[in-house]
Every structure is written in C-alpha cells, then in structure tokens.
Amino acid sequence: MNKCWQAVLGIGLLLFIATPGVRHAMEKSMWCHMLVQFPLWMGAAALLAGGMPARICKVIARWNMYGISGLLITGVTLAVLMIPRVLDQALLHPKMELAKLTALVLAGMALRLSWRPAGLILQFFFLGNMLPMMGVVGWLYTESPLRLCNAYLLDDQIQLGNWLIGLAAVIAIVWLSWITWRITYQETRQTSHREM
C-alpha cells in the first residue's frame, strides 16, 4: 500500500472512530475500552504515520535514533492509560478524553516510526517490559475484590484482566515464533550461499 493510501485510510479510520456513537459504543465495557478502542486509535495513527512525507520522517528519525524515543513515548503512554483512574477521568471529563485520544494517536505514530529502526534487541527490551506489565495489570484486575474503575462493574474488570493476561501471552508467543522463523531463515540462506 503506497503512502498516500495509508494516510487516507488512517484519516478515514480516525474520523470514523472519533464519531460520538462509535466512541461511546467502544467505551461501554472496560475490556472494549482498553482492548478495542486503544488498538484502533493506535492502528489508525500508525497508518497515518506510514503516509508521512519522507522529509518529515527524516527530521523525526534524527530525534528518534534507533527508535528509542518513540518506544519510550509508546510505553509511557500505555502504562499511564492502563491506570483505572485515568479511564474513569476520560469518561467523565471531555478534556481528559481528548488528552487520552491524542496520546493514543501520538503513541501509534511513534510505534510505527520506531519499530523497524529499533531492531531486535530494542524490540525485545520494549516487549519485555510491556508484556509483563500487561500481565501484572491483568492479574490485579482479576484478583482485586474491589472495583478499581468506578465507571465499570466488577465482572467487566475481571473480564478485562483475563483478556490482558491472555493477550500478553499471545503477543509473546507470536513475536518469539516470528523471531525464531526469521533467524532460522537467515541461517538457512547463509548456509545455502556458502555451499554455492
């Protein structure tokens, strides 16, 4: 997909999920709020970042050496947005909602522009911090006898906790499988070149 179409698709998706009806539908349940709305906003922003002009990407790349700055922004944003109080405030106050959605857009763009430059070691470091954090937050949501988020019921909180633990495990398995395949593929290619 070329850059222009990525930008158009990203803008279109952002406009669609920003409409009040769609936004409120995604915020009716705690698990949908965090595991549907967050990835959709970040995904739309990632498409938008993929359509950015090359000169802007070069300016950002100078500030975002090896993707470190972008991954740091993404990690901090997601860590803050997993706090139950932040979800409550975003539902109660329009300014907090706007701040949350803006942060998700910036995190999605930062992740898109940082993932490849980061390389395997920094990607592993990023996921090695984010996935355990997701698991711990999920465990807290499932084990807490109290409602941590006033806007949602306890059952919804437990459901989100189970989803966070499961999602962290799935992402870890998929990424490690992909890395294993990539390393094996590269070694096979190098061996075949030597034999030739």
Accessible surface in RSA format (square Angstrom, percent):
REM  Atomic radii and reference values for relative SASA: ProtOr
REM  Chains: A
REM  Algorithm: Lee & Richards
REM  Probe-radius: 1.40
REM  Slices: 20
REM RES _ NUM      All-atoms   Total-Side   Main-Chain    Non-polar    All polar
REM                ABS   REL    ABS   REL    ABS   REL    ABS   REL    ABS   REL
RES MET A   1   152.11  78.8  74.92  49.6  77.20 183.8  88.59  75.3  63.53  84.2
RES ASN A   2    90.16  62.2  74.95  72.4  15.21  36.6  43.73 105.2  46.44  44.9
RES LYS A   3    94.81  46.3  92.01  56.5   2.80   6.7  79.69  71.7  15.12  16.1
RES CYS A   4    86.30  65.3  76.72  85.6   9.59  22.5  32.97  83.5  53.33  57.5
RES TRP A   5   158.88  63.8 158.57  76.8   0.31   0.7 130.95  69.8  27.94  45.3
RES GLN A   6    22.12  12.4  22.12  16.2   0.00   0.0   3.09   6.6  19.03  14.4
RES ALA A   7    20.66  19.0  20.66  31.9   0.00   0.0  20.66  29.1   0.00   0.0
RES VAL A   8    79.76  52.5  76.15  68.9   3.61   8.7  77.59  67.4   2.17   5.9
RES LEU A   9    89.27  49.7  86.40  61.8   2.87   7.2  89.27  62.7   0.00   0.0
RES GLY A  10     0.00   0.0   0.00   N/A   0.00   0.0   0.00   0.0   0.00   0.0
RES ILE A  11    84.89  48.3  84.62  63.0   0.27   0.7  84.89  61.1   0.00   0.0
RES GLY A  12    36.58  45.1   0.00   N/A  36.58  45.1  30.81  84.5   5.77  12.9
RES LEU A  13    50.98  28.4  45.65  32.7   5.33  13.4  49.10  34.5   1.87   5.0
RES LEU A  14    25.55  14.2  25.01  17.9   0.54   1.4  25.31  17.8   0.24   0.7
RES LEU A  15   121.48  67.7 116.76  83.5   4.71  11.8 117.42  82.5   4.05  10.9
RES PHE A  16   121.98  61.0 117.07  72.5   4.91  12.8 121.61  73.7   0.36   1.0
RES ILE A  17     1.40   0.8   1.40   1.0   0.00   0.0   1.40   1.0   0.00   0.0
RES ALA A  18    37.90  34.8  30.48  47.0   7.43  16.9  30.71  43.2   7.20  19.1
RES THR A  19    59.36  42.2  56.23  57.0   3.13   7.5  56.90  76.4   2.46   3.7
RES PRO A  20    84.72  61.7  84.72  77.2   0.00   0.0  84.72  69.9   0.00   0.0
RES GLY A  21    54.53  67.2   0.00   N/A  54.53  67.2  42.62 117.0  11.91  26.7
RES VAL A  22    37.20  24.5  33.70  30.5   3.50   8.4  36.81  32.0   0.39   1.1
RES ARG A  23    46.47  19.5  46.47  23.7   0.00   0.0   1.42   1.9  45.05  27.3
RES HIS A  24    95.29  52.1  93.08  64.7   2.20   5.6  66.59  68.6  28.69  33.4
RES ALA A  25    56.91  52.3  44.99  69.4  11.92  27.1  45.84  64.6  11.07  29.3
RES MET A  26    13.11   6.8  12.79   8.5   0.33   0.8  11.78  10.0   1.33   1.8
RES GLU A  27    13.95   8.0   7.93   6.0   6.02  14.3   3.36   6.5  10.59   8.6
RES LYS A  28   170.01  82.9 140.56  86.2  29.46  70.1  90.77  81.7  79.24  84.4
RES SER A  29    26.81  22.7  26.49  35.4   0.31   0.7  22.85  48.7   3.96   5.5
RES MET A  30     0.11   0.1   0.11   0.1   0.00   0.0   0.00   0.0   0.11   0.1
RES TRP A  31    74.61  29.9  74.61  36.1   0.00   0.0  65.26  34.8   9.35  15.2
RES CYS A  32    21.26  16.1  21.26  23.7   0.00   0.0   2.08   5.3  19.18  20.7
RES HIS A  33     0.00   0.0   0.00   0.0   0.00   0.0   0.00   0.0   0.00   0.0
RES MET A  34     6.98   3.6   4.48   3.0   2.50   6.0   4.48   3.8   2.50   3.3
RES LEU A  35    29.35  16.3  13.89   9.9  15.46  38.9  13.89   9.8  15.46  41.6
RES VAL A  36    46.81  30.8  43.99  39.8   2.82   6.8  46.63  40.5   0.18   0.5
RES GLN A  37     0.00   0.0   0.00   0.0   0.00   0.0   0.00   0.0   0.00   0.0
RES PHE A  38     8.74   4.4   8.74   5.4   0.00   0.0   8.74   5.3   0.00   0.0
RES PRO A  39    67.01  48.8  55.08  50.2  11.93  43.4  60.73  50.1   6.28  39.0
RES LEU A  40    63.95  35.6  62.37  44.6   1.58   4.0  63.91  44.9   0.03   0.1
RES TRP A  41    16.89   6.8  16.89   8.2   0.00   0.0  16.89   9.0   0.00   0.0
RES MET A  42    21.55  11.2  20.49  13.6   1.06   2.5  14.14  12.0   7.41   9.8
RES GLY A  43    32.59  40.2   0.00   N/A  32.59  40.2  30.18  82.8   2.41   5.4
RES ALA A  44     0.00   0.0   0.00   0.0   0.00   0.0   0.00   0.0   0.00   0.0
RES ALA A  45     0.00   0.0   0.00   0.0   0.00   0.0   0.00   0.0   0.00   0.0
RES ALA A  46    24.23  22.3  24.23  37.4   0.00   0.0  24.23  34.1   0.00   0.0
RES LEU A  47    41.95  23.4  41.88  30.0   0.07   0.2  41.88  29.4   0.07   0.2
RES LEU A  48    39.59  22.0  38.34  27.4   1.24   3.1  38.34  26.9   1.24   3.3
RES ALA A  49     1.59   1.5   0.00   0.0   1.59   3.6   0.00   0.0   1.59   4.2
RES GLY A  50     9.86  12.2   0.00   N/A   9.86  12.2   5.94  16.3   3.92   8.8
RES GLY A  51    15.39  19.0   0.00   N/A  15.39  19.0   0.34   0.9  15.05  33.7
RES MET A  52    22.33  11.6  20.43  13.5   1.90   4.5  22.09  18.8   0.24   0.3
RES PRO A  53    57.01  41.5  48.26  44.0   8.75  31.8  57.01  47.1   0.00   0.0
RES ALA A  54    58.64  53.9  51.40  79.3   7.24  16.5  52.66  74.2   5.98  15.9
RES ARG A  55   175.36  73.6 169.37  86.3   5.98  14.2  69.92  95.6 105.43  63.9
RES ILE A  56    71.91  40.9  70.86  52.8   1.05   2.5  71.91  51.8   0.00   0.0
RES CYS A  57    33.40  25.3  29.51  32.9   3.88   9.1  21.51  54.5  11.89  12.8
RES LYS A  58   138.73  67.7 134.91  82.8   3.81   9.1  80.86  72.8  57.87  61.6
RES VAL A  59    85.96  56.6  83.93  76.0   2.03   4.9  83.93  72.9   2.03   5.5
RES ILE A  60    45.18  25.7  43.32  32.3   1.86   4.5  45.18  32.5   0.00   0.0
RES ALA A  61    55.61  51.1  47.54  73.4   8.07  18.3  52.50  73.9   3.11   8.2
RES ARG A  62   171.12  71.8 151.92  77.4  19.19  45.7  73.17 100.0  97.94  59.4
RES TRP A  63   148.20  59.5 129.49  62.7  18.71  43.9 110.25  58.8  37.95  61.6
RES ASN A  64     7.61   5.3   4.09   4.0   3.52   8.5   0.07   0.2   7.55   7.3
RES MET A  65   113.32  58.7 109.29  72.3   4.03   9.6  92.52  78.7  20.79  27.5
RES TYR A  66   142.55  66.6 135.07  76.8   7.48  19.5  91.49  68.8  51.06  62.9
RES GLY A  67     0.00   0.0   0.00   N/A   0.00   0.0   0.00   0.0   0.00   0.0
RES ILE A  68    93.68  53.3  90.32  67.3   3.36   8.1  92.50  66.6   1.17   3.2
RES SER A  69    29.71  25.1  26.13  34.9   3.58   8.2   8.25  17.6  21.46  30.1
RES GLY A  70     0.67   0.8   0.00   N/A   0.67   0.8   0.67   1.8   0.00   0.0
RES LEU A  71    12.04   6.7  10.68   7.6   1.35   3.4  10.90   7.7   1.14   3.1
RES LEU A  72   118.13  65.8 111.92  80.1   6.20  15.6 117.47  82.5   0.65   1.8
RES ILE A  73    63.47  36.1  58.96  43.9   4.52  10.9  63.19  45.5   0.28   0.8
RES THR A  74     0.08   0.1   0.08   0.1   0.00   0.0   0.08   0.1   0.00   0.0
RES GLY A  75    12.39  15.3   0.00   N/A  12.39  15.3  11.31  31.0   1.08   2.4
RES VAL A  76    82.87  54.5  79.94  72.4   2.93   7.1  82.20  71.4   0.67   1.8
RES THR A  77    18.70  13.3  13.35  13.5   5.35  12.7   6.65   8.9  12.05  18.2
RES LEU A  78    31.13  17.3  30.92  22.1   0.21   0.5  30.92  21.7   0.21   0.6
RES ALA A  79    35.62  32.7  28.66  44.2   6.96  15.8  29.25  41.2   6.37  16.9
RES VAL A  80    69.58  45.8  69.28  62.7   0.30   0.7  69.57  60.5   0.00   0.0
RES LEU A  81     7.03   3.9   7.03   5.0   0.00   0.0   7.03   4.9   0.00   0.0
RES MET A  82    16.31   8.4  14.56   9.6   1.76   4.2  14.83  12.6   1.49   2.0
RES ILE A  83    83.57  47.6  81.63  60.8   1.94   4.7  83.57  60.2   0.00   0.0
RES PRO A  84    27.71  20.2  27.71  25.3   0.00   0.0  27.71  22.9   0.00   0.0
RES ARG A  85   149.69  62.8 146.50  74.7   3.19   7.6  59.29  81.0  90.39  54.8
RES VAL A  86    22.50  14.8  22.00  19.9   0.50   1.2  22.50  19.6   0.00   0.0
RES LEU A  87     0.00   0.0   0.00   0.0   0.00   0.0   0.00   0.0   0.00   0.0
RES ASP A  88     6.30   4.4   6.14   6.1   0.16   0.4   2.83   6.6   3.47   3.5
RES GLN A  89    31.76  17.8  31.76  23.2   0.00   0.0  12.32  26.2  19.44  14.7
RES ALA A  90     3.30   3.0   0.01   0.0   3.29   7.5   0.01   0.0   3.29   8.7
RES LEU A  91    58.19  32.4  25.37  18.2  32.82  82.5  27.78  19.5  30.41  81.8
RES LEU A  92   123.48  68.8  98.20  70.3  25.28  63.5 100.55  70.6  22.92  61.7
RES HIS A  93    86.11  47.1  85.50  59.4   0.61   1.6  54.02  55.7  32.09  37.3
RES PRO A  94   113.09  82.4 102.09  93.1  11.00  40.0 108.30  89.4   4.79  29.7
RES LYS A  95   176.57  86.1 169.34 103.9   7.23  17.2 114.31 102.9  62.26  66.3
RES MET A  96    68.72  35.6  68.09  45.1   0.63   1.5  37.99  32.3  30.73  40.7
RES GLU A  97    14.55   8.4  14.55  11.0   0.00   0.0  14.40  27.8   0.15   0.1
RES LEU A  98   120.60  67.2 119.03  85.2   1.56   3.9 120.42  84.6   0.18   0.5
RES ALA A  99    54.51  50.1  42.53  65.6  11.98  27.3  50.21  70.7   4.30  11.4
RES LYS A 100     5.05   2.5   0.95   0.6   4.10   9.8   4.51   4.1   0.54   0.6
RES LEU A 101    14.74   8.2  14.50  10.4   0.24   0.6  14.74  10.3   0.00   0.0
RES THR A 102    66.80  47.5  61.84  62.7   4.96  11.8  53.84  72.3  12.96  19.6
RES ALA A 103    27.66  25.4  23.85  36.8   3.81   8.7  27.30  38.4   0.36   1.0
RES LEU A 104     0.00   0.0   0.00   0.0   0.00   0.0   0.00   0.0   0.00   0.0
RES VAL A 105    28.42  18.7  28.42  25.7   0.00   0.0  28.42  24.7   0.00   0.0
RES LEU A 106   103.25  57.5 100.76  72.1   2.49   6.3 100.83  70.8   2.43   6.5
RES ALA A 107     0.00   0.0   0.00   0.0   0.00   0.0   0.00   0.0   0.00   0.0
RES GLY A 108     1.17   1.4   0.00   N/A   1.17   1.4   0.99   2.7   0.18   0.4
RES MET A 109    39.81  20.6  39.81  26.3   0.00   0.0  30.17  25.6   9.64  12.8
RES ALA A 110    13.54  12.5   6.88  10.6   6.66  15.2  13.05  18.4   0.50   1.3
RES LEU A 111    52.80  29.4  52.76  37.7   0.04   0.1  52.76  37.0   0.04   0.1
RES ARG A 112    97.16  40.8  78.33  39.9  18.83  44.8  26.86  36.7  70.30  42.6
RES LEU A 113    39.39  21.9  27.51  19.7  11.88  29.9  31.60  22.2   7.78  20.9
RES SER A 114     0.00   0.0   0.00   0.0   0.00   0.0   0.00   0.0   0.00   0.0
RES TRP A 115    68.64  27.5  68.64  33.2   0.00   0.0  51.62  27.5  17.01  27.6
RES ARG A 116   214.35  90.0 195.39  99.6  18.96  45.1  69.60  95.1 144.75  87.7
RES PRO A 117    67.38  49.1  43.95  40.1  23.43  85.2  56.67  46.8  10.71  66.6
RES ALA A 118     8.35   7.7   0.00   0.0   8.35  19.0   0.00   0.0   8.35  22.1
RES GLY A 119    30.47  37.6   0.00   N/A  30.47  37.6  30.47  83.6   0.00   0.0
RES LEU A 120    54.96  30.6  48.62  34.8   6.34  15.9  48.68  34.2   6.28  16.9
RES ILE A 121   146.84  83.6 141.83 105.7   5.02  12.1 145.04 104.4   1.80   4.9
RES LEU A 122    48.69  27.1  47.87  34.3   0.81   2.0  47.87  33.6   0.81   2.2
RES GLN A 123     8.26   4.6   8.26   6.0   0.00   0.0   0.00   0.0   8.26   6.3
RES PHE A 124   119.03  59.6 118.93  73.7   0.10   0.3 118.93  72.1   0.10   0.3
RES PHE A 125   135.62  67.9 131.94  81.7   3.68   9.6 135.41  82.1   0.21   0.6
RES PHE A 126    22.13  11.1  18.65  11.6   3.48   9.1  22.08  13.4   0.05   0.1
RES LEU A 127    21.76  12.1  21.37  15.3   0.38   1.0  21.58  15.2   0.18   0.5
RES GLY A 128    40.39  49.8   0.00   N/A  40.39  49.8  24.75  67.9  15.63  35.0
RES ASN A 129    78.96  54.5  69.59  67.3   9.37  22.6  25.37  61.1  53.60  51.8
RES MET A 130    14.31   7.4  14.31   9.5   0.00   0.0   7.46   6.3   6.85   9.1
RES LEU A 131    19.80  11.0  17.97  12.9   1.83   4.6  18.42  12.9   1.39   3.7
RES PRO A 132    74.68  54.4  62.66  57.1  12.02  43.7  73.62  60.8   1.06   6.6
RES MET A 133    51.89  26.9  44.72  29.6   7.17  17.1  27.95  23.8  23.94  31.7
RES MET A 134    18.55   9.6  18.55  12.3   0.00   0.0   4.73   4.0  13.81  18.3
RES GLY A 135    19.55  24.1   0.00   N/A  19.55  24.1  17.35  47.6   2.20   4.9
RES VAL A 136    86.70  57.0  84.27  76.3   2.43   5.9  86.16  74.9   0.54   1.5
RES VAL A 137    25.35  16.7  25.35  22.9   0.00   0.0  25.35  22.0   0.00   0.0
RES GLY A 138     0.00   0.0   0.00   N/A   0.00   0.0   0.00   0.0   0.00   0.0
RES TRP A 139   140.75  56.5 140.75  68.1   0.00   0.0 121.94  65.0  18.82  30.5
RES LEU A 140    86.13  48.0  85.37  61.1   0.76   1.9  86.13  60.5   0.00   0.0
RES TYR A 141     2.40   1.1   2.40   1.4   0.00   0.0   2.40   1.8   0.00   0.0
RES THR A 142    25.07  17.8  11.09  11.2  13.98  33.3   8.72  11.7  16.35  24.7
RES GLU A 143   108.09  62.1  85.60  64.8  22.49  53.5  16.43  31.8  91.66  74.8
RES SER A 144    22.39  18.9  12.94  17.3   9.45  21.8  14.16  30.2   8.23  11.5
RES PRO A 145   114.64  83.6  89.38  81.5  25.26  91.8  98.79  81.6  15.85  98.5
RES LEU A 146   127.28  70.9 125.25  89.6   2.03   5.1 127.28  89.4   0.00   0.0
RES ARG A 147   111.89  47.0  90.54  46.2  21.35  50.8  31.51  43.1  80.38  48.7
RES LEU A 148    68.13  37.9  48.92  35.0  19.20  48.3  51.96  36.5  16.17  43.5
RES CYS A 149     0.91   0.7   0.40   0.4   0.50   1.2   0.40   1.0   0.50   0.5
RES ASN A 150   107.61  74.2  96.29  93.0  11.32  27.3  26.82  64.6  80.78  78.1
RES ALA A 151    53.54  49.2  15.28  23.6  38.26  87.0  26.93  37.9  26.61  70.5
RES TYR A 152    11.80   5.5   6.52   3.7   5.28  13.7  10.63   8.0   1.17   1.4
RES LEU A 153   127.73  71.1 126.00  90.1   1.73   4.4 126.00  88.5   1.73   4.7
RES LEU A 154    58.49  32.6  56.23  40.2   2.26   5.7  56.23  39.5   2.26   6.1
RES ASP A 155   112.59  78.9 105.58 105.1   7.02  16.6  32.66  76.9  79.93  79.7
RES ASP A 156    21.43  15.0  17.59  17.5   3.83   9.1  13.26  31.2   8.17   8.1
RES GLN A 157     1.83   1.0   1.83   1.3   0.00   0.0   1.02   2.2   0.81   0.6
RES ILE A 158    59.89  34.1  59.89  44.6   0.00   0.0  59.89  43.1   0.00   0.0
RES GLN A 159    78.37  43.8  75.21  55.0   3.16   7.5  22.52  47.9  55.85  42.4
RES LEU A 160     0.00   0.0   0.00   0.0   0.00   0.0   0.00   0.0   0.00   0.0
RES GLY A 161     0.00   0.0   0.00   N/A   0.00   0.0   0.00   0.0   0.00   0.0
RES ASN A 162    86.66  59.8  76.79  74.2   9.87  23.8  26.32  63.4  60.34  58.3
RES TRP A 163   129.27  51.9 125.14  60.6   4.13   9.7 120.89  64.5   8.38  13.6
RES LEU A 164     1.83   1.0   1.83   1.3   0.00   0.0   1.83   1.3   0.00   0.0
RES ILE A 165    70.17  39.9  68.41  51.0   1.76   4.3  68.49  49.3   1.68   4.6
RES GLY A 166    33.09  40.8   0.00   N/A  33.09  40.8  32.65  89.6   0.45   1.0
RES LEU A 167    63.52  35.4  59.33  42.4   4.19  10.5  61.79  43.4   1.72   4.6
RES ALA A 168     8.76   8.1   7.30  11.3   1.46   3.3   7.69  10.8   1.07   2.8
RES ALA A 169    50.10  46.1  40.70  62.8   9.41  21.4  49.32  69.5   0.78   2.1
RES VAL A 170    84.40  55.5  83.61  75.7   0.80   1.9  84.40  73.3   0.00   0.0
RES ILE A 171    61.28  34.9  58.32  43.4   2.96   7.1  60.97  43.9   0.30   0.8
RES ALA A 172    30.60  28.1  28.61  44.1   1.99   4.5  30.60  43.1   0.00   0.0
RES ILE A 173   113.34  64.5 110.73  82.5   2.61   6.3 113.04  81.4   0.30   0.8
RES VAL A 174    93.72  61.7  90.62  82.0   3.10   7.5  92.91  80.7   0.81   2.2
RES TRP A 175    29.18  11.7  26.87  13.0   2.32   5.4  29.11  15.5   0.07   0.1
RES LEU A 176    91.54  51.0  90.86  65.0   0.68   1.7  91.12  64.0   0.42   1.1
RES SER A 177    63.85  54.0  52.23  69.7  11.62  26.8  38.45  81.9  25.41  35.6
RES TRP A 178   105.27  42.2  99.57  48.2   5.70  13.4  86.03  45.9  19.24  31.2
RES ILE A 179    19.95  11.4  19.95  14.9   0.00   0.0  19.95  14.4   0.00   0.0
RES THR A 180    85.92  61.1  82.18  83.3   3.74   8.9  62.51  84.0  23.41  35.4
RES TRP A 181   149.78  60.1 144.36  69.9   5.41  12.7 123.29  65.7  26.49  43.0
RES ARG A 182    78.19  32.8  78.19  39.9   0.00   0.0  12.44  17.0  65.75  39.8
RES ILE A 183    75.64  43.0  75.55  56.3   0.09   0.2  75.64  54.5   0.00   0.0
RES THR A 184    75.46  53.7  74.76  75.8   0.70   1.7  59.27  79.6  16.19  24.5
RES TYR A 185   103.82  48.5  99.39  56.5   4.43  11.5  69.11  51.9  34.71  42.8
RES GLN A 186    83.16  46.5  81.44  59.5   1.72   4.1  24.42  52.0  58.74  44.5
RES GLU A 187   102.28  58.7 100.53  76.1   1.75   4.2  35.73  69.1  66.55  54.3
RES THR A 188    83.12  59.1  77.51  78.6   5.60  13.3  66.30  89.1  16.81  25.4
RES ARG A 189   123.94  52.0 122.85  62.6   1.10   2.6  27.28  37.3  96.66  58.6
RES GLN A 190    97.12  54.3  94.54  69.1   2.58   6.1  27.54  58.6  69.58  52.8
RES THR A 191    64.30  45.7  64.30  65.2   0.00   0.0  46.51  62.5  17.79  26.9
RES SER A 192    49.72  42.0  47.06  62.8   2.67   6.1  37.33  79.5  12.39  17.4
RES HIS A 193   114.75  62.7 100.22  69.7  14.53  37.2  77.83  80.2  36.92  43.0
RES ARG A 194   188.34  79.1 153.59  78.3  34.75  82.7  69.82  95.4 118.52  71.8
RES GLU A 195   142.67  81.9 104.23  78.9  38.45  91.5  48.51  93.8  94.16  76.9
RES MET A 196   188.31  97.5 123.03  81.4  65.28 155.4 127.26 108.2  61.06  80.9
END  Absolute sums over single chains surface
CHAIN  1 A    11765.1      10424.6       1340.5       8621.4       3143.6
END  Absolute sums over all chains
TOTAL         11765.1      10424.6       1340.5       8621.4       3143.6
